Amino acid sequence: MIDALKEIYDPEIPVNIYDLGLIYNVEIDEGHVMVTMTLTTPHCPVAESMPAEVELRVGAVPGVGDAEVNLVWDPPWSPQNMSDEARLELGML
């Protein structure tokens, strides 16, 4: 699941959405996957397309029957959510 999420990149930032800290939770229950995620801002240009891409990519993982995305704004995303790899990639370390 994590590998599939790491293949999705924010179009404005050259870092995948997992390392960027946009994925808050992944719940797996008998083939059903619920991904709770956010975006960097509510006005993000991919606000409509990104959740659909996450559903598509996660749904394509072998063994997944269906995938659902819960897009949340609370807690809001912040740069502290990023992994060390993301910070290094963006020159923040």
PyMOL Python script that loads the backbone (N, CA, C, O; Angstrom):
from pymol import cmd

cmd.read_pdbstr("""\
ATOM      1  N   MET A   1       0.823  -1.180   0.000  1.00  0.00           N
ATOM      2  CA  MET A   1       0.000   0.000   0.000  1.00  0.00           C
ATOM      3  C   MET A   1       0.876   1.256   0.000  1.00  0.00           C
ATOM      4  O   MET A   1       0.646   2.190  -0.768  1.00  0.00           O
ATOM      5  N   ILE A   2       1.870   1.259   0.865  1.00  0.00           N
ATOM      6  CA  ILE A   2       2.760   2.413   0.971  1.00  0.00           C
ATOM      7  C   ILE A   2       3.491   2.631  -0.346  1.00  0.00           C
ATOM      8  O   ILE A   2       3.643   3.769  -0.790  1.00  0.00           O
ATOM      9  N   ASP A   3       3.944   1.548  -0.976  1.00  0.00           N
ATOM     10  CA  ASP A   3       4.639   1.681  -2.256  1.00  0.00           C
ATOM     11  C   ASP A   3       3.744   2.332  -3.304  1.00  0.00           C
ATOM     12  O   ASP A   3       4.205   3.166  -4.083  1.00  0.00           O
ATOM     13  N   ALA A   4       2.468   1.956  -3.327  1.00  0.00           N
ATOM     14  CA  ALA A   4       1.534   2.556  -4.290  1.00  0.00           C
ATOM     15  C   ALA A   4       1.371   4.047  -4.013  1.00  0.00           C
ATOM     16  O   ALA A   4       1.323   4.847  -4.948  1.00  0.00           O
ATOM     17  N   LEU A   5       1.285   4.425  -2.750  1.00  0.00           N
ATOM     18  CA  LEU A   5       1.135   5.830  -2.384  1.00  0.00           C
ATOM     19  C   LEU A   5       2.399   6.624  -2.713  1.00  0.00           C
ATOM     20  O   LEU A   5       2.324   7.801  -3.063  1.00  0.00           O
ATOM     21  N   LYS A   6       3.552   5.978  -2.600  1.00  0.00           N
ATOM     22  CA  LYS A   6       4.807   6.666  -2.896  1.00  0.00           C
ATOM     23  C   LYS A   6       5.023   6.876  -4.397  1.00  0.00           C
ATOM     24  O   LYS A   6       5.968   7.558  -4.796  1.00  0.00           O
ATOM     25  N   GLU A   7       4.164   6.301  -5.221  1.00  0.00           N
ATOM     26  CA  GLU A   7       4.251   6.513  -6.672  1.00  0.00           C
ATOM     27  C   GLU A   7       3.465   7.739  -7.117  1.00  0.00           C
ATOM     28  O   GLU A   7       3.530   8.125  -8.284  1.00  0.00           O
ATOM     29  N   ILE A   8       2.728   8.350  -6.208  1.00  0.00           N
ATOM     30  CA  ILE A   8       1.897   9.513  -6.535  1.00  0.00           C
ATOM     31  C   ILE A   8       2.630  10.769  -6.082  1.00  0.00           C
ATOM     32  O   ILE A   8       2.985  10.907  -4.911  1.00  0.00           O
ATOM     33  N   TYR A   9       2.850  11.673  -7.011  1.00  0.00           N
ATOM     34  CA  TYR A   9       3.595  12.896  -6.704  1.00  0.00           C
ATOM     35  C   TYR A   9       2.696  14.113  -6.755  1.00  0.00           C
ATOM     36  O   TYR A   9       1.795  14.203  -7.590  1.00  0.00           O
ATOM     37  N   ASP A  10       2.947  15.041  -5.861  1.00  0.00           N
ATOM     38  CA  ASP A  10       2.294  16.343  -5.917  1.00  0.00           C
ATOM     39  C   ASP A  10       2.846  17.040  -7.154  1.00  0.00           C
ATOM     40  O   ASP A  10       4.065  17.115  -7.311  1.00  0.00           O
ATOM     41  N   PRO A  11       1.996  17.550  -8.036  1.00  0.00           N
ATOM     42  CA  PRO A  11       2.494  18.156  -9.272  1.00  0.00           C
ATOM     43  C   PRO A  11       3.285  19.446  -9.062  1.00  0.00           C
ATOM     44  O   PRO A  11       4.033  19.859  -9.949  1.00  0.00           O
ATOM     45  N   GLU A  12       3.134  20.075  -7.925  1.00  0.00           N
ATOM     46  CA  GLU A  12       3.842  21.330  -7.666  1.00  0.00           C
ATOM     47  C   GLU A  12       5.119  21.143  -6.863  1.00  0.00           C
ATOM     48  O   GLU A  12       5.979  22.025  -6.843  1.00  0.00           O
ATOM     49  N   ILE A  13       5.246  19.998  -6.202  1.00  0.00           N
ATOM     50  CA  ILE A  13       6.394  19.732  -5.334  1.00  0.00           C
ATOM     51  C   ILE A  13       6.960  18.375  -5.754  1.00  0.00           C
ATOM     52  O   ILE A  13       6.210  17.401  -5.823  1.00  0.00           O
ATOM     53  N   PRO A  14       8.257  18.284  -6.037  1.00  0.00           N
ATOM     54  CA  PRO A  14       8.819  17.016  -6.539  1.00  0.00           C
ATOM     55  C   PRO A  14       9.009  15.956  -5.453  1.00  0.00           C
ATOM     56  O   PRO A  14      10.082  15.365  -5.335  1.00  0.00           O
ATOM     57  N   VAL A  15       7.956  15.721  -4.660  1.00  0.00           N
ATOM     58  CA  VAL A  15       8.004  14.744  -3.571  1.00  0.00           C
ATOM     59  C   VAL A  15       6.703  13.955  -3.612  1.00  0.00           C
ATOM     60  O   VAL A  15       5.645  14.512  -3.903  1.00  0.00           O
ATOM     61  N   ASN A  16       6.780  12.653  -3.320  1.00  0.00           N
ATOM     62  CA  ASN A  16       5.559  11.846  -3.321  1.00  0.00           C
ATOM     63  C   ASN A  16       4.661  12.231  -2.141  1.00  0.00           C
ATOM     64  O   ASN A  16       5.124  12.784  -1.143  1.00  0.00           O
ATOM     65  N   ILE A  17       3.381  11.927  -2.279  1.00  0.00           N
ATOM     66  CA  ILE A  17       2.400  12.375  -1.279  1.00  0.00           C
ATOM     67  C   ILE A  17       2.586  11.716   0.082  1.00  0.00           C
ATOM     68  O   ILE A  17       2.198  12.283   1.103  1.00  0.00           O
ATOM     69  N   TYR A  18       3.177  10.520   0.105  1.00  0.00           N
ATOM     70  CA  TYR A  18       3.407   9.853   1.388  1.00  0.00           C
ATOM     71  C   TYR A  18       4.502  10.574   2.171  1.00  0.00           C
ATOM     72  O   TYR A  18       4.315  10.916   3.339  1.00  0.00           O
ATOM     73  N   ASP A  19       5.646  10.804   1.522  1.00  0.00           N
ATOM     74  CA  ASP A  19       6.749  11.492   2.200  1.00  0.00           C
ATOM     75  C   ASP A  19       6.435  12.960   2.449  1.00  0.00           C
ATOM     76  O   ASP A  19       6.999  13.573   3.356  1.00  0.00           O
ATOM     77  N   LEU A  20       5.552  13.517   1.660  1.00  0.00           N
ATOM     78  CA  LEU A  20       5.135  14.902   1.872  1.00  0.00           C
ATOM     79  C   LEU A  20       4.268  15.029   3.122  1.00  0.00           C
ATOM     80  O   LEU A  20       4.073  16.128   3.641  1.00  0.00           O
ATOM     81  N   GLY A  21       3.748  13.897   3.603  1.00  0.00           N
ATOM     82  CA  GLY A  21       2.949  13.906   4.834  1.00  0.00           C
ATOM     83  C   GLY A  21       1.478  14.171   4.589  1.00  0.00           C
ATOM     84  O   GLY A  21       0.764  14.604   5.493  1.00  0.00           O
ATOM     85  N   LEU A  22       1.018  13.913   3.369  1.00  0.00           N
ATOM     86  CA  LEU A  22      -0.395  14.131   3.061  1.00  0.00           C
ATOM     87  C   LEU A  22      -1.273  12.952   3.474  1.00  0.00           C
ATOM     88  O   LEU A  22      -2.491  13.096   3.582  1.00  0.00           O
ATOM     89  N   ILE A  23      -0.671  11.795   3.704  1.00  0.00           N
ATOM     90  CA  ILE A  23      -1.423  10.601   4.099  1.00  0.00           C
ATOM     91  C   ILE A  23      -1.441  10.532   5.624  1.00  0.00           C
ATOM     92  O   ILE A  23      -0.397  10.387   6.259  1.00  0.00           O
ATOM     93  N   TYR A  24      -2.624  10.637   6.197  1.00  0.00           N
ATOM     94  CA  TYR A  24      -2.764  10.598   7.652  1.00  0.00           C
ATOM     95  C   TYR A  24      -2.997   9.188   8.184  1.00  0.00           C
ATOM     96  O   TYR A  24      -2.541   8.857   9.278  1.00  0.00           O
ATOM     97  N   ASN A  25      -3.708   8.349   7.413  1.00  0.00           N
ATOM     98  CA  ASN A  25      -4.022   7.014   7.904  1.00  0.00           C
ATOM     99  C   ASN A  25      -4.433   6.121   6.740  1.00  0.00           C
ATOM    100  O   ASN A  25      -5.026   6.584   5.765  1.00  0.00           O
ATOM    101  N   VAL A  26      -4.112   4.836   6.855  1.00  0.00           N
ATOM    102  CA  VAL A  26      -4.558   3.825   5.900  1.00  0.00           C
ATOM    103  C   VAL A  26      -5.143   2.686   6.710  1.00  0.00           C
ATOM    104  O   VAL A  26      -4.446   2.064   7.512  1.00  0.00           O
ATOM    105  N   GLU A  27      -6.423   2.410   6.501  1.00  0.00           N
ATOM    106  CA  GLU A  27      -7.093   1.304   7.187  1.00  0.00           C
ATOM    107  C   GLU A  27      -7.458   0.247   6.160  1.00  0.00           C
ATOM    108  O   GLU A  27      -8.023   0.551   5.109  1.00  0.00           O
ATOM    109  N   ILE A  28      -7.126  -1.002   6.478  1.00  0.00           N
ATOM    110  CA  ILE A  28      -7.421  -2.114   5.580  1.00  0.00           C
ATOM    111  C   ILE A  28      -8.334  -3.076   6.313  1.00  0.00           C
ATOM    112  O   ILE A  28      -8.021  -3.530   7.413  1.00  0.00           O
ATOM    113  N   ASP A  29      -9.475  -3.385   5.692  1.00  0.00           N
ATOM    114  CA  ASP A  29     -10.444  -4.291   6.309  1.00  0.00           C
ATOM    115  C   ASP A  29     -11.017  -5.202   5.235  1.00  0.00           C
ATOM    116  O   ASP A  29     -11.888  -4.798   4.465  1.00  0.00           O
ATOM    117  N   GLU A  30     -10.520  -6.435   5.188  1.00  0.00           N
ATOM    118  CA  GLU A  30     -11.017  -7.452   4.265  1.00  0.00           C
ATOM    119  C   GLU A  30     -11.111  -6.945   2.823  1.00  0.00           C
ATOM    120  O   GLU A  30     -12.155  -7.071   2.182  1.00  0.00           O
ATOM    121  N   GLY A  31     -10.038  -6.383   2.328  1.00  0.00           N
ATOM    122  CA  GLY A  31     -10.013  -5.936   0.937  1.00  0.00           C
ATOM    123  C   GLY A  31     -10.493  -4.525   0.713  1.00  0.00           C
ATOM    124  O   GLY A  31     -10.295  -3.973  -0.369  1.00  0.00           O
ATOM    125  N   HIS A  32     -11.121  -3.923   1.710  1.00  0.00           N
ATOM    126  CA  HIS A  32     -11.554  -2.525   1.613  1.00  0.00           C
ATOM    127  C   HIS A  32     -10.473  -1.656   2.252  1.00  0.00           C
ATOM    128  O   HIS A  32     -10.045  -1.909   3.378  1.00  0.00           O
ATOM    129  N   VAL A  33     -10.041  -0.636   1.522  1.00  0.00           N
ATOM    130  CA  VAL A  33      -9.000   0.262   2.028  1.00  0.00           C
ATOM    131  C   VAL A  33      -9.571   1.666   2.144  1.00  0.00           C
ATOM    132  O   VAL A  33     -10.162   2.189   1.200  1.00  0.00           O
ATOM    133  N   MET A  34      -9.390   2.261   3.297  1.00  0.00           N
ATOM    134  CA  MET A  34      -9.800   3.644   3.536  1.00  0.00           C
ATOM    135  C   MET A  34      -8.534   4.457   3.782  1.00  0.00           C
ATOM    136  O   MET A  34      -7.794   4.205   4.733  1.00  0.00           O
ATOM    137  N   VAL A  35      -8.299   5.431   2.916  1.00  0.00           N
ATOM    138  CA  VAL A  35      -7.144   6.315   3.051  1.00  0.00           C
ATOM    139  C   VAL A  35      -7.646   7.676   3.532  1.00  0.00           C
ATOM    140  O   VAL A  35      -8.478   8.305   2.878  1.00  0.00           O
ATOM    141  N   THR A  36      -7.145   8.116   4.656  1.00  0.00           N
ATOM    142  CA  THR A  36      -7.452   9.449   5.158  1.00  0.00           C
ATOM    143  C   THR A  36      -6.262  10.325   4.803  1.00  0.00           C
ATOM    144  O   THR A  36      -5.122  10.033   5.164  1.00  0.00           O
ATOM    145  N   MET A  37      -6.552  11.407   4.086  1.00  0.00           N
ATOM    146  CA  MET A  37      -5.467  12.261   3.603  1.00  0.00           C
ATOM    147  C   MET A  37      -5.894  13.713   3.591  1.00  0.00           C
ATOM    148  O   MET A  37      -7.067  14.037   3.782  1.00  0.00           O
ATOM    149  N   THR A  38      -4.934  14.574   3.366  1.00  0.00           N
ATOM    150  CA  THR A  38      -5.186  15.991   3.213  1.00  0.00           C
ATOM    151  C   THR A  38      -4.415  16.482   2.000  1.00  0.00           C
ATOM    152  O   THR A  38      -3.761  15.694   1.317  1.00  0.00           O
ATOM    153  N   LEU A  39      -4.484  17.741   1.738  1.00  0.00           N
ATOM    154  CA  LEU A  39      -3.691  18.385   0.703  1.00  0.00           C
ATOM    155  C   LEU A  39      -2.942  19.542   1.354  1.00  0.00           C
ATOM    156  O   LEU A  39      -3.248  19.917   2.486  1.00  0.00           O
ATOM    157  N   THR A  40      -1.973  20.106   0.659  1.00  0.00           N
ATOM    158  CA  THR A  40      -1.179  21.171   1.267  1.00  0.00           C
ATOM    159  C   THR A  40      -2.038  22.385   1.603  1.00  0.00           C
ATOM    160  O   THR A  40      -1.786  23.066   2.598  1.00  0.00           O
ATOM    161  N   THR A  41      -3.055  22.664   0.779  1.00  0.00           N
ATOM    162  CA  THR A  41      -4.010  23.738   1.065  1.00  0.00           C
ATOM    163  C   THR A  41      -5.366  23.356   0.482  1.00  0.00           C
ATOM    164  O   THR A  41      -5.421  22.558  -0.453  1.00  0.00           O
ATOM    165  N   PRO A  42      -6.450  23.895   1.002  1.00  0.00           N
ATOM    166  CA  PRO A  42      -7.765  23.622   0.420  1.00  0.00           C
ATOM    167  C   PRO A  42      -7.889  24.146  -1.015  1.00  0.00           C
ATOM    168  O   PRO A  42      -8.743  23.689  -1.775  1.00  0.00           O
ATOM    169  N   HIS A  43      -7.040  25.099  -1.379  1.00  0.00           N
ATOM    170  CA  HIS A  43      -7.109  25.687  -2.719  1.00  0.00           C
ATOM    171  C   HIS A  43      -6.125  25.041  -3.680  1.00  0.00           C
ATOM    172  O   HIS A  43      -5.860  25.577  -4.756  1.00  0.00           O
ATOM    173  N   CYS A  44      -5.586  23.894  -3.299  1.00  0.00           N
ATOM    174  CA  CYS A  44      -4.631  23.162  -4.129  1.00  0.00           C
ATOM    175  C   CYS A  44      -5.269  22.872  -5.493  1.00  0.00           C
ATOM    176  O   CYS A  44      -6.424  22.451  -5.555  1.00  0.00           O
ATOM    177  N   PRO A  45      -4.525  23.093  -6.585  1.00  0.00           N
ATOM    178  CA  PRO A  45      -5.091  22.877  -7.915  1.00  0.00           C
ATOM    179  C   PRO A  45      -5.508  21.430  -8.196  1.00  0.00           C
ATOM    180  O   PRO A  45      -6.295  21.186  -9.110  1.00  0.00           O
ATOM    181  N   VAL A  46      -4.992  20.473  -7.426  1.00  0.00           N
ATOM    182  CA  VAL A  46      -5.356  19.072  -7.650  1.00  0.00           C
ATOM    183  C   VAL A  46      -6.370  18.575  -6.619  1.00  0.00           C
ATOM    184  O   VAL A  46      -6.519  17.368  -6.427  1.00  0.00           O
ATOM    185  N   ALA A  47      -7.056  19.485  -5.969  1.00  0.00           N
ATOM    186  CA  ALA A  47      -8.009  19.114  -4.909  1.00  0.00           C
ATOM    187  C   ALA A  47      -9.077  18.151  -5.413  1.00  0.00           C
ATOM    188  O   ALA A  47      -9.561  17.314  -4.651  1.00  0.00           O
ATOM    189  N   GLU A  48      -9.445  18.255  -6.667  1.00  0.00           N
ATOM    190  CA  GLU A  48     -10.470  17.358  -7.184  1.00  0.00           C
ATOM    191  C   GLU A  48      -9.885  16.087  -7.778  1.00  0.00           C
ATOM    192  O   GLU A  48     -10.502  15.025  -7.691  1.00  0.00           O
ATOM    193  N   SER A  49      -8.704  16.178  -8.379  1.00  0.00           N
ATOM    194  CA  SER A  49      -8.140  15.011  -9.057  1.00  0.00           C
ATOM    195  C   SER A  49      -7.289  14.115  -8.160  1.00  0.00           C
ATOM    196  O   SER A  49      -7.244  12.905  -8.385  1.00  0.00           O
ATOM    197  N   MET A  50      -6.623  14.658  -7.166  1.00  0.00           N
ATOM    198  CA  MET A  50      -5.710  13.865  -6.340  1.00  0.00           C
ATOM    199  C   MET A  50      -6.424  12.742  -5.586  1.00  0.00           C
ATOM    200  O   MET A  50      -5.944  11.609  -5.625  1.00  0.00           O
ATOM    201  N   PRO A  51      -7.543  12.992  -4.901  1.00  0.00           N
ATOM    202  CA  PRO A  51      -8.213  11.872  -4.213  1.00  0.00           C
ATOM    203  C   PRO A  51      -8.623  10.758  -5.176  1.00  0.00           C
ATOM    204  O   PRO A  51      -8.547   9.581  -4.822  1.00  0.00           O
ATOM    205  N   ALA A  52      -9.052  11.109  -6.377  1.00  0.00           N
ATOM    206  CA  ALA A  52      -9.430  10.096  -7.361  1.00  0.00           C
ATOM    207  C   ALA A  52      -8.214   9.285  -7.794  1.00  0.00           C
ATOM    208  O   ALA A  52      -8.316   8.074  -7.991  1.00  0.00           O
ATOM    209  N   GLU A  53      -7.064   9.942  -7.944  1.00  0.00           N
ATOM    210  CA  GLU A  53      -5.845   9.222  -8.306  1.00  0.00           C
ATOM    211  C   GLU A  53      -5.418   8.282  -7.193  1.00  0.00           C
ATOM    212  O   GLU A  53      -4.968   7.168  -7.462  1.00  0.00           O
ATOM    213  N   VAL A  54      -5.552   8.717  -5.946  1.00  0.00           N
ATOM    214  CA  VAL A  54      -5.207   7.857  -4.808  1.00  0.00           C
ATOM    215  C   VAL A  54      -6.120   6.628  -4.802  1.00  0.00           C
ATOM    216  O   VAL A  54      -5.644   5.506  -4.626  1.00  0.00           O
ATOM    217  N   GLU A  55      -7.414   6.830  -4.991  1.00  0.00           N
ATOM    218  CA  GLU A  55      -8.350   5.696  -5.039  1.00  0.00           C
ATOM    219  C   GLU A  55      -7.966   4.722  -6.142  1.00  0.00           C
ATOM    220  O   GLU A  55      -7.970   3.509  -5.931  1.00  0.00           O
ATOM    221  N   LEU A  56      -7.637   5.243  -7.308  1.00  0.00           N
ATOM    222  CA  LEU A  56      -7.280   4.409  -8.452  1.00  0.00           C
ATOM    223  C   LEU A  56      -6.012   3.604  -8.184  1.00  0.00           C
ATOM    224  O   LEU A  56      -5.980   2.397  -8.424  1.00  0.00           O
ATOM    225  N   ARG A  57      -4.979   4.259  -7.693  1.00  0.00           N
ATOM    226  CA  ARG A  57      -3.699   3.583  -7.446  1.00  0.00           C
ATOM    227  C   ARG A  57      -3.809   2.557  -6.324  1.00  0.00           C
ATOM    228  O   ARG A  57      -3.292   1.447  -6.446  1.00  0.00           O
ATOM    229  N   VAL A  58      -4.475   2.919  -5.240  1.00  0.00           N
ATOM    230  CA  VAL A  58      -4.630   1.982  -4.114  1.00  0.00           C
ATOM    231  C   VAL A  58      -5.543   0.836  -4.521  1.00  0.00           C
ATOM    232  O   VAL A  58      -5.298  -0.312  -4.151  1.00  0.00           O
ATOM    233  N   GLY A  59      -6.581   1.130  -5.272  1.00  0.00           N
ATOM    234  CA  GLY A  59      -7.487   0.088  -5.740  1.00  0.00           C
ATOM    235  C   GLY A  59      -6.832  -0.914  -6.663  1.00  0.00           C
ATOM    236  O   GLY A  59      -7.328  -2.031  -6.814  1.00  0.00           O
ATOM    237  N   ALA A  60      -5.720  -0.535  -7.290  1.00  0.00           N
ATOM    238  CA  ALA A  60      -5.007  -1.422  -8.206  1.00  0.00           C
ATOM    239  C   ALA A  60      -4.013  -2.345  -7.490  1.00  0.00           C
ATOM    240  O   ALA A  60      -3.434  -3.230  -8.119  1.00  0.00           O
ATOM    241  N   VAL A  61      -3.813  -2.149  -6.197  1.00  0.00           N
ATOM    242  CA  VAL A  61      -2.903  -3.014  -5.430  1.00  0.00           C
ATOM    243  C   VAL A  61      -3.536  -4.403  -5.337  1.00  0.00           C
ATOM    244  O   VAL A  61      -4.711  -4.521  -4.988  1.00  0.00           O
ATOM    245  N   PRO A  62      -2.769  -5.459  -5.645  1.00  0.00           N
ATOM    246  CA  PRO A  62      -3.326  -6.815  -5.554  1.00  0.00           C
ATOM    247  C   PRO A  62      -3.930  -7.096  -4.183  1.00  0.00           C
ATOM    248  O   PRO A  62      -3.327  -6.802  -3.150  1.00  0.00           O
ATOM    249  N   GLY A  63      -5.121  -7.665  -4.191  1.00  0.00           N
ATOM    250  CA  GLY A  63      -5.808  -8.002  -2.957  1.00  0.00           C
ATOM    251  C   GLY A  63      -6.783  -6.945  -2.476  1.00  0.00           C
ATOM    252  O   GLY A  63      -7.579  -7.194  -1.571  1.00  0.00           O
ATOM    253  N   VAL A  64      -6.722  -5.761  -3.081  1.00  0.00           N
ATOM    254  CA  VAL A  64      -7.643  -4.688  -2.690  1.00  0.00           C
ATOM    255  C   VAL A  64      -8.918  -4.827  -3.516  1.00  0.00           C
ATOM    256  O   VAL A  64      -8.883  -4.848  -4.747  1.00  0.00           O
ATOM    257  N   GLY A  65     -10.038  -4.923  -2.815  1.00  0.00           N
ATOM    258  CA  GLY A  65     -11.320  -5.003  -3.498  1.00  0.00           C
ATOM    259  C   GLY A  65     -11.811  -3.630  -3.916  1.00  0.00           C
ATOM    260  O   GLY A  65     -12.235  -3.426  -5.054  1.00  0.00           O
ATOM    261  N   ASP A  66     -11.750  -2.694  -2.986  1.00  0.00           N
ATOM    262  CA  ASP A  66     -12.129  -1.319  -3.300  1.00  0.00           C
ATOM    263  C   ASP A  66     -11.391  -0.371  -2.377  1.00  0.00           C
ATOM    264  O   ASP A  66     -10.971  -0.731  -1.278  1.00  0.00           O
ATOM    265  N   ALA A  67     -11.250   0.842  -2.857  1.00  0.00           N
ATOM    266  CA  ALA A  67     -10.527   1.860  -2.098  1.00  0.00           C
ATOM    267  C   ALA A  67     -11.383   3.103  -1.998  1.00  0.00           C
ATOM    268  O   ALA A  67     -12.145   3.435  -2.907  1.00  0.00           O
ATOM    269  N   GLU A  68     -11.241   3.775  -0.884  1.00  0.00           N
ATOM    270  CA  GLU A  68     -12.001   4.997  -0.631  1.00  0.00           C
ATOM    271  C   GLU A  68     -11.056   6.014  -0.003  1.00  0.00           C
ATOM    272  O   GLU A  68     -10.185   5.664   0.793  1.00  0.00           O
ATOM    273  N   VAL A  69     -11.241   7.278  -0.373  1.00  0.00           N
ATOM    274  CA  VAL A  69     -10.421   8.346   0.179  1.00  0.00           C
ATOM    275  C   VAL A  69     -11.294   9.276   1.000  1.00  0.00           C
ATOM    276  O   VAL A  69     -12.350   9.725   0.553  1.00  0.00           O
ATOM    277  N   ASN A  70     -10.834   9.553   2.200  1.00  0.00           N
ATOM    278  CA  ASN A  70     -11.483  10.522   3.071  1.00  0.00           C
ATOM    279  C   ASN A  70     -10.570  11.741   3.112  1.00  0.00           C
ATOM    280  O   ASN A  70      -9.525  11.714   3.762  1.00  0.00           O
ATOM    281  N   LEU A  71     -10.959  12.809   2.423  1.00  0.00           N
ATOM    282  CA  LEU A  71     -10.164  14.032   2.374  1.00  0.00           C
ATOM    283  C   LEU A  71     -10.542  14.913   3.555  1.00  0.00           C
ATOM    284  O   LEU A  71     -11.703  15.292   3.703  1.00  0.00           O
ATOM    285  N   VAL A  72      -9.564  15.239   4.397  1.00  0.00           N
ATOM    286  CA  VAL A  72      -9.811  16.025   5.604  1.00  0.00           C
ATOM    287  C   VAL A  72      -8.936  17.273   5.608  1.00  0.00           C
ATOM    288  O   VAL A  72      -7.895  17.322   4.952  1.00  0.00           O
ATOM    289  N   TRP A  73      -9.369  18.264   6.346  1.00  0.00           N
ATOM    290  CA  TRP A  73      -8.600  19.513   6.475  1.00  0.00           C
ATOM    291  C   TRP A  73      -8.155  19.758   7.914  1.00  0.00           C
ATOM    292  O   TRP A  73      -7.452  20.727   8.198  1.00  0.00           O
ATOM    293  N   ASP A  74      -8.569  18.874   8.814  1.00  0.00           N
ATOM    294  CA  ASP A  74      -8.214  19.021  10.214  1.00  0.00           C
ATOM    295  C   ASP A  74      -7.625  17.705  10.697  1.00  0.00           C
ATOM    296  O   ASP A  74      -8.336  16.699  10.691  1.00  0.00           O
ATOM    297  N   PRO A  75      -6.396  17.658  11.105  1.00  0.00           N
ATOM    298  CA  PRO A  75      -5.505  18.804  11.270  1.00  0.00           C
ATOM    299  C   PRO A  75      -4.970  19.273   9.914  1.00  0.00           C
ATOM    300  O   PRO A  75      -4.803  18.474   8.993  1.00  0.00           O
ATOM    301  N   PRO A  76      -4.708  20.562   9.807  1.00  0.00           N
ATOM    302  CA  PRO A  76      -4.176  21.075   8.546  1.00  0.00           C
ATOM    303  C   PRO A  76      -2.755  20.569   8.316  1.00  0.00           C
ATOM    304  O   PRO A  76      -2.013  20.306   9.262  1.00  0.00           O
ATOM    305  N   TRP A  77      -2.392  20.437   7.043  1.00  0.00           N
ATOM    306  CA  TRP A  77      -1.043  20.012   6.697  1.00  0.00           C
ATOM    307  C   TRP A  77      -0.053  21.104   7.075  1.00  0.00           C
ATOM    308  O   TRP A  77      -0.364  22.293   7.004  1.00  0.00           O
ATOM    309  N   SER A  78       1.137  20.688   7.476  1.00  0.00           N
ATOM    310  CA  SER A  78       2.224  21.631   7.710  1.00  0.00           C
ATOM    311  C   SER A  78       3.526  20.972   7.276  1.00  0.00           C
ATOM    312  O   SER A  78       3.578  19.748   7.155  1.00  0.00           O
ATOM    313  N   PRO A  79       4.568  21.744   7.039  1.00  0.00           N
ATOM    314  CA  PRO A  79       5.855  21.166   6.642  1.00  0.00           C
ATOM    315  C   PRO A  79       6.416  20.173   7.663  1.00  0.00           C
ATOM    316  O   PRO A  79       7.245  19.334   7.309  1.00  0.00           O
ATOM    317  N   GLN A  80       5.982  20.255   8.918  1.00  0.00           N
ATOM    318  CA  GLN A  80       6.442  19.299   9.932  1.00  0.00           C
ATOM    319  C   GLN A  80       5.969  17.875   9.627  1.00  0.00           C
ATOM    320  O   GLN A  80       6.524  16.912  10.156  1.00  0.00           O
ATOM    321  N   ASN A  81       4.951  17.736   8.781  1.00  0.00           N
ATOM    322  CA  ASN A  81       4.439  16.420   8.411  1.00  0.00           C
ATOM    323  C   ASN A  81       5.390  15.664   7.479  1.00  0.00           C
ATOM    324  O   ASN A  81       5.280  14.445   7.345  1.00  0.00           O
ATOM    325  N   MET A  82       6.310  16.364   6.843  1.00  0.00           N
ATOM    326  CA  MET A  82       7.174  15.754   5.839  1.00  0.00           C
ATOM    327  C   MET A  82       8.206  14.822   6.468  1.00  0.00           C
ATOM    328  O   MET A  82       8.667  15.041   7.588  1.00  0.00           O
ATOM    329  N   SER A  83       8.551  13.788   5.728  1.00  0.00           N
ATOM    330  CA  SER A  83       9.615  12.877   6.160  1.00  0.00           C
ATOM    331  C   SER A  83      10.963  13.577   5.984  1.00  0.00           C
ATOM    332  O   SER A  83      11.071  14.589   5.291  1.00  0.00           O
ATOM    333  N   ASP A  84      11.983  13.015   6.624  1.00  0.00           N
ATOM    334  CA  ASP A  84      13.331  13.560   6.455  1.00  0.00           C
ATOM    335  C   ASP A  84      13.766  13.485   4.996  1.00  0.00           C
ATOM    336  O   ASP A  84      14.469  14.373   4.513  1.00  0.00           O
ATOM    337  N   GLU A  85      13.350  12.421   4.284  1.00  0.00           N
ATOM    338  CA  GLU A  85      13.694  12.277   2.868  1.00  0.00           C
ATOM    339  C   GLU A  85      13.103  13.432   2.065  1.00  0.00           C
ATOM    340  O   GLU A  85      13.767  13.980   1.186  1.00  0.00           O
ATOM    341  N   ALA A  86      11.873  13.801   2.358  1.00  0.00           N
ATOM    342  CA  ALA A  86      11.236  14.915   1.658  1.00  0.00           C
ATOM    343  C   ALA A  86      11.932  16.230   1.969  1.00  0.00           C
ATOM    344  O   ALA A  86      12.154  17.050   1.077  1.00  0.00           O
ATOM    345  N   ARG A  87      12.268  16.426   3.214  1.00  0.00           N
ATOM    346  CA  ARG A  87      12.968  17.660   3.605  1.00  0.00           C
ATOM    347  C   ARG A  87      14.327  17.753   2.910  1.00  0.00           C
ATOM    348  O   ARG A  87      14.732  18.825   2.461  1.00  0.00           O
ATOM    349  N   LEU A  88      15.021  16.626   2.827  1.00  0.00           N
ATOM    350  CA  LEU A  88      16.309  16.594   2.152  1.00  0.00           C
ATOM    351  C   LEU A  88      16.146  16.919   0.668  1.00  0.00           C
ATOM    352  O   LEU A  88      16.906  17.709   0.108  1.00  0.00           O
ATOM    353  N   GLU A  89      15.146  16.299   0.040  1.00  0.00           N
ATOM    354  CA  GLU A  89      14.871  16.544  -1.382  1.00  0.00           C
ATOM    355  C   GLU A  89      14.580  18.009  -1.666  1.00  0.00           C
ATOM    356  O   GLU A  89      14.956  18.532  -2.715  1.00  0.00           O
ATOM    357  N   LEU A  90      13.915  18.664  -0.736  1.00  0.00           N
ATOM    358  CA  LEU A  90      13.527  20.065  -0.923  1.00  0.00           C
ATOM    359  C   LEU A  90      14.553  21.042  -0.341  1.00  0.00           C
ATOM    360  O   LEU A  90      14.332  22.253  -0.333  1.00  0.00           O
ATOM    361  N   GLY A  91      15.682  20.501   0.147  1.00  0.00           N
ATOM    362  CA  GLY A  91      16.727  21.362   0.679  1.00  0.00           C
ATOM    363  C   GLY A  91      16.388  22.007   2.007  1.00  0.00           C
ATOM    364  O   GLY A  91      16.873  23.095   2.316  1.00  0.00           O
ATOM    365  N   MET A  92      15.557  21.338   2.795  1.00  0.00           N
ATOM    366  CA  MET A  92      15.125  21.879   4.079  1.00  0.00           C
ATOM    367  C   MET A  92      15.896  21.291   5.254  1.00  0.00           C
ATOM    368  O   MET A  92      15.601  21.620   6.403  1.00  0.00           O
ATOM    369  N   LEU A  93      16.875  20.430   4.994  1.00  0.00           N
ATOM    370  CA  LEU A  93      17.688  19.843   6.085  1.00  0.00           C
ATOM    371  C   LEU A  93      19.088  20.392   6.033  1.00  0.00           C
ATOM    372  O   LEU A  93      19.924  20.027   6.859  1.00  0.00           O
TER     373      LEU A  93
END
""", "prot")
cmd.dss("prot")
cmd.show_as("cartoon", "prot")
cmd.util.cbc("prot")
cmd.orient("prot")
